[in-house]
Structure formats: C-alpha cells, structure tokens
Amino acid sequence: MTNTLAKGQYLDLEITDMAYGGEGIAHIDGRVVFVRGGLPGDHVRAECTQVKKRFAKASVVEVLTPSPIRTAPRCEAAAAGAGCCDFASVDPAQEAGLKRDVVLNQLAALAGIELAPEQVTVVDFAQPTGWRTRMRLGTNAKGQVGMRKARSSEIVPNTPCSQAVPELQEAIAAIGTVTPGAEVVAAYDGDGAISVVEIRKAARGRRRETIERTLSGTSLVQEHIADVSFKLPATAFWQAHSKAVQCYSDIITDMLQTALGHDAKNQKASCAWDLYGGVGAFAPAIATALPKATIHSVEVSRAAAAAGQQAFSKSSLRDAVEFHTADVAKLVPQLPQPEAVVLDPPRTGAGQDVIEAIASAGPSAVVHIGCDAATFARDLGYWQAQGYCMDRLIVVDAFPGTHHCECVALIRPSVSAASEQGDS
C-alpha cells in the first residue's frame, strides 16, 4: 500500500460495487474508496475528500464512461445539489435489484447469512416518481422552502423533489415564503386531502411534531386500513410511500399464516405483539392471520398510541387490540406470552436486549421489518444467537430514487431450538 493518496486529489476510478449508504466502491493503492455519486460500472473522475489508513472517500466530479444502469437524473432538486434522491440517476428498472444486492452484502458481512439473489423476493412498485405522501422541508433566511443539500443544512429553494406526489408539489409551491428557519411538513392523506403546516426546526437528531401554524388545508389527516380510520396530526409518522402500508400488511398476514398455518395454530393463538406499533397500522394484518388473538401494541409515543386507541374504538377490532405507551425494551418482559410478534423498529434497529427479551418469550413466528439494511442485518445476527433463523426475506423498494429500502423477514425458531421448546 502506498501513502500518496491525499485529500483534494483527483482520481480516475472504476466503480465495481455498491456500498451500504448509496456510495459506489472503487479500489486504489490497496485502499477501498467510497465514491459518492458513483454507480457500479461507472468510470469516473472523483475528488478525494477523506483519507484513512484502510479506506478513502471521494465525490464524483465527472462521469467519464457511464454505467449501463445510469440514466438522466429524474429529480430536479437532486440535480441542483439536494440530498433527497441519491439514486436519481439509477435506471428505475435496475434500482430494486441493486438494493437487494446491498442488503445481501450486509447480511453476509454483519450476520454471516449467505443468500443467493434468487432466494430473496423483491417488490418493485414500478413508480419511480410521484410516490411520497409525506414531505419535511427546510427554509432559508429568506423564508424560502426547499430540500436540504446533501450533508448540509443549506436549502435548495423552490426546486421540486420528484418523490412527492404531484398534489404535494403543487401545494408546497403555492405557499410562498414562511417563517425563516422553520420547517415545513406537507402531507397527502388517504382521502386525497392536502395539509401543509409549519413547525419549529428540531435539534439535530430529534423530531419535532408540535404544529406552529397551518399553511394549507387542516392540521389533521385521515388514513384508513381495513375498517379502521385514523385521524392524525399532519406531523405524525405514517409510511411515506402511497402503497407501503397495504403492501406490508399483506406481507405480514401471509408470513404469519405461512408460519402458523391458515387453519391450525392461528385459530388458537391467544396473544400477539405489535412492537414499535405507532398507531397500530399493522394490527389489522395481524388480526387477519390470528383472528382469536389479543394484540398488544407497544409504542413509546403517547400521541400515536392515543390516536390508535381512538381509531380502533370505532372499528370491528375494538376488543382485539390493547395499546401500551411504553419503551419496548422495558415493557416486553411484562407482556403475556405471544404466539407471534411483529416488530418495526426505528432506523437504529431493535438491538440485542430487545431481541433477547422477545426470544425468551418463545414466539413461534416473528415478522421483523427494517428500513436500514445495516441495522436490520445486525438484528438478524442477534436472532441467530437466540436460536432463531430467517425463513423468508422480502426486499421492498419503498423509497424509489434513494438508496433506502424496506426489508421484511419471517423469523422462526431453528429446528434445534424448536425441539428444545417442545421438550420443555
């Protein structure tokens, strides 16, 4: 290895693979180089931005020979420097497969799970633009609204992101200027209504929900799953992709029925857990698979749990779902033993302590959902250490134009663990 690589140096690189986080991978002087803006198959000129002993980082300055999967950028904001769509130049037909490969690399590296591409189901909504129903934007010193630049708090004003449904783009463009330094949240709800509200900027790493004023529509939005209707603040969490909640619900029902049997165990199951449950959006899917079970939905946000409780009180599932406002790690040991568990942790993952606590309760089936490939893979490693194995994996391209995707895994006791449970 030579030590001639230096920050600010221009490098001609061949991008050979994709790293987790949306950066291309190249090699020079014995180092791995993570290249922002590079795609597998690209030959690029890049500026070196960081040099470490074992790796370096660089940013594409010029694409010398484009990858076969590279196309013209489909996002105006990203082309202007915004950090919204780092996969805006990826051929939409190749994007889901590219993300699947990144997930497989993470599983191999972090959990020791080796899978062939054909062992993974990929769901592609074939909707590369106009899919996002929730937008959170920043403002500059003039009160102009826009996406933030990549790795920066600087705003790219008055330039639409291709992710937003057209109605959101129009509503955001129509509000004009707002309070300088504020944030703007825009939502397109299940009834097709638009809400645009202003909130104070949150501290780094935090999420602020308190609405300061309503700029368009009302401060509340409506969403529907099965016969459950949710009324939520425009700032409350809801899956961003217009098709995501129904897709995940169908997967959850199918996985639980596959694991427990359509007409056997699931008819007898008396308890299921819905962890990190939010408003309980996945509870109807669990109830479809386990019609006799009481579903314990655990959510740390009091507002989300309260909204869910109110929604279910008016539905056919009013006696089937019990809401708990608590930290998952603290409450799990106090819950009754479940036949099945669904968990959808935040981007940081569930973590070892939570997974150990769930495993000690001995569920027959677990559906684990993850929106971060690295923490998802790490969590699967913890499941393996507890005697559980992944039985099925689905990768959903629920964030087109970005490096993000959603992973849904069916996890069951390994043969040896199941035998031990049967003998106990």
C-alpha positions as CSV (number, residue, x, y, z in Angstrom):
1,M,0.0,0.0,0.0
2,T,1.3,3.4,-0.9
3,N,0.6,6.6,1.1
4,T,0.4,9.0,-1.8
5,L,-3.3,9.5,-1.7
6,A,-4.3,12.9,-0.5
7,K,-7.4,15.0,0.2
8,G,-8.2,17.2,-2.8
9,Q,-6.5,14.8,-5.2
10,Y,-8.4,13.9,-8.4
11,L,-8.7,10.2,-9.1
12,D,-9.8,8.1,-12.1
13,L,-11.8,5.2,-10.7
14,E,-13.7,2.2,-11.8
15,I,-16.8,1.6,-9.6
16,T,-17.1,-2.1,-9.0
17,D,-19.9,-2.4,-6.4
18,M,-22.4,-0.5,-4.3
19,A,-21.8,0.1,-0.6
20,Y,-24.4,0.5,2.1
21,G,-25.4,4.2,2.3
22,G,-25.5,4.7,-1.5
23,E,-21.8,5.2,-2.3
24,G,-20.0,3.4,-5.1
25,I,-17.0,1.2,-4.3
26,A,-13.6,1.5,-6.1
27,H,-10.1,0.5,-5.2
28,I,-6.8,2.3,-5.5
29,D,-3.4,1.9,-3.8
30,G,-4.7,-1.0,-1.8
31,R,-7.5,1.0,-0.3
32,V,-11.2,0.8,-0.7
33,V,-12.6,4.1,-1.9
34,F,-16.2,5.0,-1.2
35,V,-17.4,7.3,-4.0
36,R,-20.4,9.5,-3.6
37,G,-22.3,9.7,-6.9
38,G,-20.7,6.6,-8.3
39,L,-22.6,3.6,-9.7
40,P,-21.4,0.0,-10.4
41,G,-20.0,0.0,-13.9
42,D,-19.1,3.7,-13.9
43,H,-15.6,5.0,-14.9
44,V,-15.4,8.4,-13.1
45,R,-13.1,11.2,-12.2
46,A,-13.6,11.9,-8.5
47,E,-12.1,14.3,-5.9
48,C,-10.7,12.7,-2.8
49,T,-12.5,14.1,0.3
50,Q,-11.1,11.9,3.1
51,V,-8.1,9.6,3.5
52,K,-7.9,7.0,6.3
53,K,-5.4,4.1,6.8
54,R,-7.8,1.4,5.3
55,F,-10.1,3.5,3.1
56,A,-10.7,6.8,1.4
57,K,-13.8,8.8,0.4
58,A,-14.4,10.7,-2.8
59,S,-17.1,12.5,-4.7
60,V,-17.7,12.2,-8.5
61,V,-16.6,15.3,-10.4
62,E,-17.2,13.8,-13.9
63,V,-18.6,10.6,-15.3
64,L,-16.1,9.5,-17.9
65,T,-17.9,6.4,-19.0
66,P,-21.4,5.8,-17.6
67,S,-22.6,2.6,-16.1
68,P,-25.2,0.6,-18.1
69,I,-27.6,1.3,-15.2
70,R,-27.1,5.1,-15.3
71,T,-29.8,7.3,-16.8
72,A,-30.5,11.0,-16.9
73,P,-31.4,12.3,-13.4
74,R,-35.1,12.3,-12.7
75,C,-35.2,14.7,-9.8
76,E,-34.8,18.4,-10.3
77,A,-33.9,19.1,-6.7
78,A,-31.2,16.4,-6.6
79,A,-29.7,17.7,-9.9
80,A,-29.4,21.1,-8.1
81,G,-27.5,19.6,-5.2
82,A,-30.2,18.5,-2.8
83,G,-29.6,15.3,-0.8
84,C,-33.1,13.9,-1.4
85,C,-32.6,11.5,-4.3
86,D,-29.1,10.0,-4.3
87,F,-30.3,7.3,-6.8
88,A,-31.9,9.7,-9.1
89,S,-29.6,8.6,-11.9
90,V,-30.2,4.9,-11.5
91,D,-32.3,3.2,-14.2
92,P,-35.6,2.5,-12.4
93,A,-35.7,-1.0,-13.8
94,Q,-32.4,-1.8,-12.1
95,E,-32.9,0.0,-8.8
96,A,-34.7,-2.7,-6.8
97,G,-32.1,-5.3,-7.8
98,L,-29.3,-3.0,-6.8
99,K,-30.8,-2.5,-3.3
100,R,-31.3,-6.2,-2.9
101,D,-27.6,-6.8,-3.6
102,V,-26.7,-4.2,-1.0
103,V,-28.9,-6.0,1.6
104,L,-27.3,-9.3,0.7
105,N,-23.9,-7.9,1.2
106,Q,-24.9,-6.5,4.6
107,L,-26.4,-9.8,5.7
108,A,-23.2,-11.6,4.8
109,A,-20.9,-9.1,6.4
110,L,-22.8,-8.4,9.6
111,A,-24.8,-11.6,10.3
112,G,-22.9,-14.3,8.4
113,I,-26.0,-15.1,6.4
114,E,-25.2,-16.0,2.8
115,L,-28.1,-15.9,0.4
116,A,-28.3,-16.1,-3.4
117,P,-30.3,-13.3,-5.2
118,E,-33.0,-15.8,-6.2
119,Q,-33.6,-16.6,-2.5
120,V,-34.9,-13.1,-2.0
121,T,-38.3,-11.8,-3.1
122,V,-38.1,-8.2,-4.5
123,V,-41.1,-6.0,-4.6
124,D,-40.9,-3.1,-7.0
125,F,-43.9,-0.8,-7.1
126,A,-42.7,0.4,-10.6
127,Q,-43.4,4.0,-9.6
128,P,-40.1,5.8,-9.8
129,T,-41.6,9.3,-9.1
130,G,-44.6,10.8,-7.5
131,W,-44.9,8.3,-4.7
132,R,-44.2,10.2,-1.5
133,T,-47.1,11.3,0.6
134,R,-45.1,13.0,3.4
135,M,-42.5,15.7,3.0
136,R,-40.4,17.5,5.6
137,L,-38.6,20.5,4.2
138,G,-36.4,23.3,5.5
139,T,-36.4,27.1,5.0
140,N,-33.6,29.6,4.5
141,A,-33.0,33.0,5.9
142,K,-35.5,34.5,3.4
143,G,-38.2,32.0,4.3
144,Q,-37.9,30.1,1.0
145,V,-38.9,26.5,1.2
146,G,-36.9,23.6,-0.2
147,M,-34.9,20.4,0.3
148,R,-31.6,20.5,2.1
149,K,-28.3,19.9,0.2
150,A,-26.5,16.6,0.8
151,R,-24.7,16.6,4.1
152,S,-25.6,20.2,4.7
153,S,-28.2,22.5,6.3
154,E,-28.2,24.7,3.2
155,I,-31.5,24.9,1.4
156,V,-32.2,24.4,-2.3
157,P,-35.2,26.6,-2.6
158,N,-38.2,26.5,-5.0
159,T,-37.0,23.3,-6.7
160,P,-39.3,20.3,-6.5
161,C,-38.3,16.8,-5.5
162,S,-39.5,14.1,-7.8
163,Q,-40.5,11.9,-4.9
164,A,-43.6,14.0,-3.9
165,V,-47.0,13.1,-5.3
166,P,-47.9,15.9,-7.8
167,E,-50.6,17.3,-5.4
168,L,-47.9,17.9,-2.7
169,Q,-45.6,19.6,-5.2
170,E,-48.3,22.0,-6.2
171,A,-49.3,22.7,-2.6
172,I,-45.7,23.4,-1.5
173,A,-45.1,25.7,-4.5
174,A,-48.2,27.6,-3.6
175,I,-47.4,28.6,0.0
176,G,-44.7,31.1,-0.9
177,T,-42.4,32.1,1.9
178,V,-42.8,31.2,5.5
179,T,-41.0,32.0,8.8
180,P,-37.3,31.9,8.2
181,G,-35.5,29.0,9.8
182,A,-38.8,27.0,10.3
183,E,-39.5,23.6,8.9
184,V,-42.5,22.8,6.7
185,V,-44.3,19.4,6.8
186,A,-46.7,18.5,3.9
187,A,-49.0,15.5,3.9
188,Y,-51.3,13.9,1.3
189,D,-53.7,11.7,3.2
190,G,-55.8,8.6,2.4
191,D,-58.7,10.8,1.4
192,G,-56.6,12.8,-1.1
193,A,-56.6,15.9,1.2
194,I,-53.6,18.1,1.5
195,S,-52.2,19.6,4.7
196,V,-49.2,21.9,4.9
197,V,-48.0,23.0,8.3
198,E,-45.1,25.0,9.8
199,I,-43.1,23.7,12.8
200,R,-40.0,24.9,14.6
201,K,-36.8,23.4,13.5
202,A,-35.8,20.5,15.7
203,A,-32.4,19.9,17.2
204,R,-30.1,17.6,15.3
205,G,-31.1,14.0,15.7
206,R,-34.6,14.9,17.1
207,R,-38.0,15.1,15.5
208,R,-40.4,17.9,16.4
209,E,-44.2,17.3,16.0
210,T,-45.8,20.5,17.5
211,I,-47.5,22.5,14.8
212,E,-47.0,26.3,15.0
213,R,-49.4,27.2,12.2
214,T,-51.3,25.7,9.3
215,L,-50.4,26.9,5.9
216,S,-52.8,24.9,3.8
217,G,-55.7,22.6,4.5
218,T,-56.1,21.4,8.1
219,S,-53.7,20.3,10.7
220,L,-55.2,16.8,10.8
221,V,-55.1,14.0,8.2
222,Q,-57.1,10.8,7.6
223,E,-55.7,7.4,6.9
224,H,-57.5,4.0,6.5
225,I,-56.6,0.4,7.0
226,A,-59.3,-2.3,6.7
227,D,-62.3,-0.7,8.6
228,V,-60.0,1.3,10.9
229,S,-59.9,5.1,10.2
230,F,-57.1,7.1,11.8
231,K,-57.2,10.8,12.4
232,L,-53.6,12.1,12.9
233,P,-51.7,15.4,13.1
234,A,-50.0,16.2,9.8
235,T,-46.7,15.8,11.5
236,A,-47.3,12.3,12.8
237,F,-45.5,9.3,11.4
238,W,-47.1,7.4,8.5
239,Q,-45.4,5.3,5.9
240,A,-44.2,7.6,3.1
241,H,-45.0,5.5,0.1
242,S,-48.6,5.6,-1.0
243,K,-48.6,1.8,-1.4
244,A,-46.4,0.9,1.6
245,V,-48.9,0.2,4.4
246,Q,-51.1,-2.1,2.4
247,C,-48.1,-3.9,0.9
248,Y,-46.5,-4.5,4.4
249,S,-49.9,-5.5,5.8
250,D,-50.3,-8.2,3.1
251,I,-46.8,-9.5,3.7
252,I,-47.4,-9.7,7.5
253,T,-50.6,-11.6,7.1
254,D,-49.1,-14.0,4.5
255,M,-46.0,-14.6,6.6
256,L,-47.9,-15.3,9.8
257,Q,-50.3,-17.6,8.0
258,T,-47.4,-19.4,6.4
259,A,-45.6,-19.9,9.7
260,L,-48.6,-20.8,11.8
261,G,-51.0,-22.5,9.4
262,H,-54.1,-21.0,7.9
263,D,-56.5,-23.1,10.0
264,A,-54.5,-24.6,12.8
265,K,-52.4,-22.7,15.3
266,N,-53.6,-19.3,14.2
267,Q,-57.1,-20.1,15.1
268,K,-56.0,-21.0,18.7
269,A,-53.4,-18.2,19.2
270,S,-54.5,-16.1,22.1
271,C,-51.8,-13.4,22.1
272,A,-49.6,-11.5,19.6
273,W,-47.3,-8.5,20.0
274,D,-47.1,-5.4,17.7
275,L,-43.9,-3.7,18.8
276,Y,-43.0,-0.2,17.9
277,G,-46.6,-0.2,16.7
278,G,-47.2,3.5,16.2
279,V,-51.0,4.0,15.8
280,G,-51.4,0.2,15.3
281,A,-51.4,0.3,11.5
282,F,-50.3,-3.3,11.3
283,A,-52.8,-4.6,13.9
284,P,-55.5,-5.4,11.3
285,A,-53.0,-7.5,9.3
286,I,-52.1,-9.5,12.5
287,A,-55.8,-9.9,13.3
288,T,-56.4,-11.3,9.9
289,A,-53.8,-14.0,10.4
290,L,-54.6,-14.6,14.1
291,P,-58.4,-13.9,14.5
292,K,-58.6,-15.2,18.1
293,A,-55.6,-13.3,19.4
294,T,-55.4,-10.2,21.6
295,I,-52.9,-7.9,20.0
296,H,-50.7,-5.9,22.4
297,S,-49.4,-2.9,20.6
298,V,-46.5,-1.1,22.2
299,E,-45.5,2.4,21.3
300,V,-43.4,5.0,23.1
301,S,-45.2,8.0,21.6
302,R,-48.3,8.8,23.7
303,A,-49.8,10.8,20.9
304,A,-49.5,7.9,18.4
305,A,-50.9,5.3,20.9
306,A,-53.8,7.6,21.8
307,A,-54.6,8.2,18.1
308,G,-54.6,4.4,17.6
309,Q,-56.7,3.7,20.6
310,Q,-59.3,6.2,19.4
311,A,-59.3,4.8,15.9
312,F,-59.7,1.1,17.0
313,S,-62.5,2.0,19.4
314,K,-64.7,2.7,16.4
315,S,-63.8,-0.4,14.5
316,S,-64.6,-4.1,14.5
317,L,-61.3,-4.7,16.2
318,R,-62.1,-2.6,19.2
319,D,-61.8,-5.6,21.6
320,A,-58.8,-7.1,19.8
321,V,-56.1,-4.5,20.3
322,E,-54.7,-3.3,23.6
323,F,-52.4,-0.3,23.5
324,H,-49.4,0.2,25.8
325,T,-47.5,3.5,25.9
326,A,-44.0,2.5,27.0
327,D,-40.5,1.8,25.9
328,V,-40.4,-1.6,24.1
329,A,-37.3,-2.9,26.0
330,K,-38.9,-2.1,29.4
331,L,-42.4,-3.5,28.7
332,V,-41.7,-6.7,26.8
333,P,-40.9,-8.8,29.9
334,Q,-44.3,-7.8,31.4
335,L,-46.4,-8.9,28.4
336,P,-48.2,-12.2,28.2
337,Q,-46.5,-14.9,26.1
338,P,-47.2,-14.4,22.4
339,E,-47.7,-16.9,19.6
340,A,-46.4,-14.3,17.1
341,V,-44.6,-11.0,17.1
342,V,-44.4,-8.2,14.6
343,L,-41.8,-5.5,15.1
344,D,-41.0,-2.4,13.1
345,P,-38.2,-0.7,15.0
346,P,-36.8,2.7,14.1
347,R,-33.8,3.1,11.8
348,T,-31.4,2.3,14.7
349,G,-32.9,-1.2,14.9
350,A,-34.3,-3.2,17.8
351,G,-31.0,-4.1,19.3
352,Q,-29.7,-7.1,21.2
353,D,-31.6,-6.5,24.5
354,V,-35.0,-6.3,22.8
355,I,-34.4,-9.3,20.6
356,E,-33.2,-11.4,23.6
357,A,-36.3,-10.4,25.5
358,I,-38.6,-11.3,22.6
359,A,-36.8,-14.6,22.1
360,S,-37.1,-15.5,25.7
361,A,-40.9,-15.3,25.4
362,G,-40.6,-18.1,22.7
363,P,-42.9,-16.9,19.9
364,S,-43.5,-19.4,17.1
365,A,-43.2,-16.7,14.4
366,V,-41.7,-13.3,14.2
367,V,-42.1,-10.7,11.4
368,H,-39.1,-8.3,11.6
369,I,-39.3,-5.1,9.5
370,G,-36.3,-2.9,8.9
371,C,-35.7,0.3,6.9
372,D,-31.9,0.3,7.4
373,A,-30.0,-2.6,5.8
374,A,-27.1,-2.4,8.2
375,T,-29.1,-2.4,11.5
376,F,-31.5,-5.0,10.0
377,A,-28.6,-7.3,9.3
378,R,-27.2,-6.8,12.7
379,D,-30.5,-7.6,14.3
380,L,-30.8,-10.8,12.3
381,G,-27.4,-11.8,13.8
382,Y,-28.9,-11.3,17.3
383,W,-31.8,-13.5,16.3
384,Q,-29.5,-16.3,15.2
385,A,-27.7,-16.1,18.6
386,Q,-31.0,-16.7,20.3
387,G,-31.7,-19.9,18.3
388,Y,-34.0,-18.3,15.6
389,C,-33.4,-18.3,11.9
390,M,-34.6,-16.3,8.9
391,D,-37.1,-18.4,6.9
392,R,-38.0,-15.8,4.3
393,L,-36.9,-12.4,3.1
394,I,-38.6,-9.7,1.1
395,V,-36.9,-6.5,0.0
396,V,-39.4,-3.7,-0.9
397,D,-38.2,-0.8,-3.0
398,A,-40.4,1.6,-1.0
399,F,-38.1,4.6,-1.4
400,P,-37.5,5.0,-5.2
401,G,-34.8,7.4,-6.2
402,T,-32.9,6.9,-2.9
403,H,-30.6,4.2,-1.5
404,H,-33.1,3.2,1.1
405,C,-35.4,0.1,1.0
406,E,-37.5,-1.8,3.4
407,C,-36.7,-5.4,4.5
408,V,-39.3,-7.8,5.8
409,A,-38.2,-11.1,7.3
410,L,-40.1,-14.1,8.6
411,I,-38.1,-15.5,11.6
412,R,-38.8,-18.8,13.3
413,P,-37.1,-21.0,15.9
414,S,-34.4,-23.1,14.4
415,V,-35.0,-26.9,14.3
416,S,-32.9,-27.4,17.4
417,A,-34.5,-24.5,19.3
418,A,-38.0,-25.7,18.4
419,S,-37.1,-29.2,19.7
420,E,-35.9,-27.8,22.9
421,Q,-39.1,-25.8,23.3
422,G,-41.1,-28.9,22.7
423,D,-39.2,-30.9,25.3
424,S,-39.5,-28.2,28.0
